[in-house]
Amino acid sequence: MISSGFSKLSKEKKIDLLVENHFSNNASEMKHVIESFWHEDKLQQKQFDEFSENTLTNFYFPYGVVPTFKLNGNHYCVPMVTEESSVVAAACRSAKFWETRGGFHAKVVGTKKVGQVHFIWKGESQKLKGFFDLNKKELFEHTRPLTENMEKRGGGVLDLELVDKTTEEKNYYQMMVTFNTCDAMGANFINTVLESIAKKWEELILNEASFIEEEKDVLIIMSILSNYTPDCLVKTWVECEIDELTDPKLEMAPQLFAHKMELAVKVAELDIFRATTHNKGIFNGIDAVVLATGNDFRAVEACGHAYASREGKYKSLTKVEIVNNKFRFSLEIPLSLGTVGGLTRLHPLAKLSLKLLKNPSAEELMMVTAAIGLAQNFGALRSLVTSGIQKGHMKMHLLNILNHFGACDEEKKKALDFFKEQTVSFKAVQDFLKTQRDYH
């Protein structure tokens, strides 16, 4: 049992206490495992430790790249951080496939972000609406000291709106605030401004002479940004004539391939079970870029899944359109990303990622990230409607299985050769290694 006060201990004492309580039978081994992942640069490790709380060590994920990715006529080397087999390979295959068919295209539709002040007010809705309209300008002016630097960069508070939610919950209102945070993701900026607005709103209501005591008793529930940003939106697509979808690796006529891709997306629009896995595949690509650039993949995922449900039913985020013998595969998704602030300039690999991408603006990063999500989804669907998902995925997973069984380099080489024409499975690999080891 670990007592209270754990957070106040030094890292070394935290580790000692942890292994003593949870790994008493092999404490020294577990302590070695924890310490073996520390960065050799003590100053760098100190910075990593300060990213979060109760930090003991670092957790490594593979950092890979799509070396050549054509988007809007430009070529990018795109960093991806993921532990899942075949994700980077699928994105690379899609990038290569579309390289000679015009590449990927993308455009940013909007960059608005949202925050809310949630509060309870007892009185007539129209009275509060009139009071808000009279004081809206003052609320704007009150935020000026907090927003002036952002305004110099072209951002700031765009609008304030009073939202009446009393039909859903008695006396419940929202102050809906929209922002442009330029190249910052802007979470801390937004929350600071919202809390300032809430405090001023409370003060204005309390000092309003026309309000009776009950009306002056406003209750601020909370002030917080929303990770649902439907107006911070990016669109990305690929397109070509159906006849151009020829590729020996597709192993089917281009017309049939296009039709099956169209049906595959239709299934993900109709069926929530398929839609969930379909969209997860999109985020396999998006999350990998978001992580590599030090952005918040949890916020991006939450927003994307909410957007997939915006019409009252969860469905595919991608679309296939076939018109006049032209195949078009597209993705529309809200992405709130930043290239300044947070970990983007603190984590050395996040900094490297942004340099690799030629120091993009937030809008450019939105387009790259969305396009990688589309590439990943195209790669997954391409496998599903042709050879099946396991053929490629399990070949990429083969090394993980071999490592699980402690295969040596010679065994790995033979296994990779053997399974070129064989179905990969955990049992099949186990049996293969057994024959190799029995032979020797």
N, C-alpha and C positions, 0 to 999 in steps of 0.2 A: 504494500500500500504506500503510495507516494503522498507525503503530507502536503499541506498548503505551503505557499512560498516558493514553489518550484521555479517560477519565472524570475525570482530575484537571485537565484544561484548563478554562478559562472557556468559557461558551457561545459567545462571539464567536470564540474560537480554534477551538473544535470546528467551527463553521460554516465558517470559513476553510479548515481542513484538509479538510473534507468536500468542498467545492466544488472545491478544488484537485485532489483525487484522483479525483473522479467526474464533474465538470462543467467540465473545464478549457477547453473550447471556448466555453462561455457562462457562465462563473463569476459575473459580475456580475448576470446575469439570474436565475440560480438563487438567488443570495444574496438578491436582492430578493424573490423569491417566498417564501422561508423567513421573512424578517423582516416581510413584509407581513401575516402572520397573528398577529403579536405583539399582545397587549393594550396599548392606549394607556396604561393605568394600570400603572406599573412595579411597584408593590407587588403588584397583582393578578397580573401576569405572573410575578413571583418565586414566588408561591404555586403557580401552575400548574406552574412549572418543578420545584418540589419534590415534586410528586405522584409523579414517576417519575424514572428515571435517564437520563443522556445526552440530556436534553430539548433540542430545538432550536427548536421552534415549537409552535403549536396546530393541531389537525386539527378542522375544523368539521363538525358534523352538523346537519341541520335539527331545530329544536325546534318541535313543533306541539302542538295540543290537540284533544281531543274535548270540545267546549264544554258539552254537556249529556249526562250519563250517569247513568241512574237505576239505583241499586243499593240493595236492601233499603229501598226507599221514600225514600231520600235522593238528592239530585242532586249530582253531582260534575263539576268541570271537570278532565279527566284529561290530564296532560302526557305527550307521547310523543316520544322522540328516535329517529329512523330516517331513513335515506337512501333506503329502498326506496319506489318509487312505489306508490300506491294503498293502503298499509297504514293510514294515518290516515283516508283516505276510507272504506275498508271498515268500520273501527271506528265511524265516525260514522254510516254508513248502518244498521249493525246497531243502534246505540244508538237511532236514530230509529224503526226498525221495531218494537223491543220497548218503546219508551216508552209506547205505548198498549195494550200487551198485558201489563202488570204489571211491566215492567222486568226487570232482572237480580236474581238472588238469590244469596247466598253465606253460608257459615258456615265458621268455622275448627274443624277436627276435633282438632288437636293442635299443640303448639308445641315438642316435644322435639327437641333437637339432639344430635349424637353425636360423640364423640372416642374415639380408641383409643391404647393403649400396646401396641406389638408387641414381643414378646421371646422369647428362646430360654432354656429351662430344662431341665436334664437330671436327670430323676428320675421317681418315680412320680406319675402325675396326681392320684391321690386324696390323696397327701401334700401336694401343692401346694394342692389345693382346701381341705383342712383348714386349712392355714397362712393362706390368703387369708381364710377365714371368721373366723379369730381376729383378723386384723389389719385387717379392712375398716373398722371404726370408727375406728381410728387413722389410716388413710389419709384418711378423711373429715375428721377433726379437723385433719390436717396442711394441708388446703387452706383452712381457715377464714380465715386472714389475707388470702388472695387473693379469697375469695368473699363476705366480709361485706358489702361495699357492694352487690353484686348481690343478696344475700339480703334486704337492706333494701327492695329494689324488688320482692321477691317471686320472685326467681330463684335461681340457684346450681346446685350439683351435685345431681342428683336421685337417681342410683344409680350404683354400681360393680358390675360383673359380670366374673367370670373366665370366659373362653371357651377351651375346649380345642380346638385345631386340629391336634392331633398325628396325627390320621388322614390329614390332607391334607399335612402337612409335619412331618418328625421334630422333636420337642421344641419345636414352635411353639405359643405361646399369645398371647392378647390380653387386655388389660384394657379392657373396653367401658364407657365412661363416658357417662351421659346428662346433659344440661344444659337449663336454662331460662334464656335470656339476655334475657328481657323484650323491650324495644324495640330492643335492639342485635342486629345480625347475629351478633356475638360471636366471630368467628374468633380474634382475638388473645387474648381472654379465655380461650377454650377451650384454645388451644395453650399458654398460660402455665400453666394449671392442670394440664394433662396432663404437661408436662415436670416440674412439681413432684411430681406423683404418681409418675412414673417414678423420679425420684431417691430418693424416700422408699422406694419398693418395693425398689429395688436395695439400699438401706441395711438395710432390715429383713431381707432374705434373707441378706445378708453377715453380719449379727450373730446369726442364728438358730443357737443351740447344737446343735439336733438335726439340722442339715444337715451332711452330709459335704462335703468340699472341692469335689467335682464339682457338688454341688447349690448351693453358694454362688456358683458361677461363672455368674451370670445375665448374659445379653447383651441389653441394651436395643437393639432395632433402630431404632425411631423412635417418636416421640409426636406425633400429628397429628390434627386434626379430620377428620371425614368429610363431604364435600359431599353424600353420600347421606343424606337426612333424611326417610325415609318416614313418620315420626311428627310431622313439622312440616307438617301437611296441611291443605289448604283445598278445599272443594267449592263449585262455582258452577253455576247452572242458569237456564234460561228455560223457560217452559211456557205453553201455551194450548190451547184447543179447536182441533182441526184446521180447523174451519170459519172460525176467526179468522185463518187464514194467507192470507187473500185480500189481494192487492196487485196493482194494474195492472202494476207493474214485474216481477212474477214471470212473467207471461205463461203461466200454466198453472193448472189447477184445484188447490185447496189439498190435496186428497187425493193427487194425483199428486206434488205438491211434497214433501209429508211422506214419501211412499213413497221417492222418489228420494234424499232426505236420509238416510233410514234405510239405504238400500242403499249410499250413498256412504261412510258411516261403517263399514258392514260390510266393504266392500272394504279399508278401512284397517286393519281388525282381521285380515283374512286375508292381506294381501299386504304384505311388508316394503318393497317399492319405493314403493308408494302411502303406506304408513304414515309413512315418513321425510318425504316432502313434506307430508303432512297435518299432522304434528306441527310441522314447520318453520313452517307457517302459524300455528299457535298461538303459537309463540315470536316470530313477527313482532310480535305484540301485546305479549306479556309482556316481551320484551327491551326494547322501546321505553319502557315504564314503568320497568323496572328501571334502565335507563341514565339516564332523566330524574331519578330520585331518588337517584342516586349509589350504587346497589347493584351487586352482582357478577353480571353476566349470565352469565358463564362457569360459575360455580358453579350457578346456577339451571338452565341448560341441561343441564349434566352430570347433575344430580340428576333432572331431568325425563325425560331419555332413559333413564337407568337404571331409573326407575320404570315407564316404558313397557315395559321388558323383564323386570319382576319375576316374571312367570309363566313365564319361559324362552323367550319369543318376543316380539319387538318389535312393538307394535301401537298402534293409535289411543289417544290420551289422552282423547278425547271419546266420548260415547255418545248414541245416539238411542233413546228408548223411546216406543212408541205403544201406549197402553193405554186402553180405553174411550173411544176417539175423542179422546184427549188427546195432544198432541205435547209431548215433554220432551227438551231438548237440554242435556247436562251435561258438566262437566269436573271431574275430581278430580286434583289435582297437589300435590306437595310444594313449598313455597316458603319458603326461609330468607331473610327480608328484615329490614332494620333501618331505624329512623328516627332513631337516634342513633349517633354514632361514625363512623369511616371518613370518606368524602367527603360523607356526607349533610349535615353541617353546615359543611364547609369549602368545597365548590364552590358559588359563588354561585347557579348555576342549579339545583343540587340543593336548596338552601335554598328557592329560589323555588318549586320544584315541590311541596315539602312544605307550604308556605304555601298554594299554590293548592288543595291537597287538604285544607285546613283542619287542618293539623298532625295527621295520623292516627297512631294507634298502629301498631305493627308488624303486629298482627292485622288492623287495618282496611286497611292497605296490602296485605297478602296477599290480602284479598278483592277489592279494586279491581283489582289486577294480574291475578289469575286471571280475573276477569270480562271484562277487556279481551282476554285470550287467547281466551276463549270467543266474544266478539263478533267477533274477527278471524277465527276459524275458521268461524263461522256465515256471515260475509260472503263468505269464499272459497268455501265449499260452495254457498252460494246462487247465486253466479255460475257455478260449475262445472256445476250441475244444470239451469241455465236457459239463459242466453245464452252461456255459455262464459267462461273466465277472461280471454281476450285482449281482448275488447271493452272491458271496464272498465279493465283493467290497462294496456293499450297507450294508451288515451286519456290516462291519467295520466302515462304515460311519454313522451307526445308532446313536451312541453316539453323534456325531456332531449335528445331527438333533434334538435329545432330548435336548441337551444343548441350541440349538437355541430357543426352545419353553420353556426353563426354567424348565425342568422336575426335580422333586425332586428325591432323591435316591430310594424311594419306587416305583415311576412311572418308573424309569429307569429299576429297577429289573423286574417289570411286563412286560415292553416293550421288554426287551431282551428275556424273556421267550416266549412271544407271537409271536415274529417275527422269532423264530427258524424255523417255518413251513410256514411263510407268506412272501410275496414279500415286500421288504422295498422300500418305496417311501416317499417323503416329505408329500404328501397328506395322505397316509396311516397312517403315524406316527401322523399327526395332528388329524386325525379322532379318532385314538386310544386314544390319550390323552384327547380328548373331552369327549369320553364315560367314561373314568376314573374320570374326574373332574365333569361331570354331575351326575355320580353315587354318588359321595360324597357330 
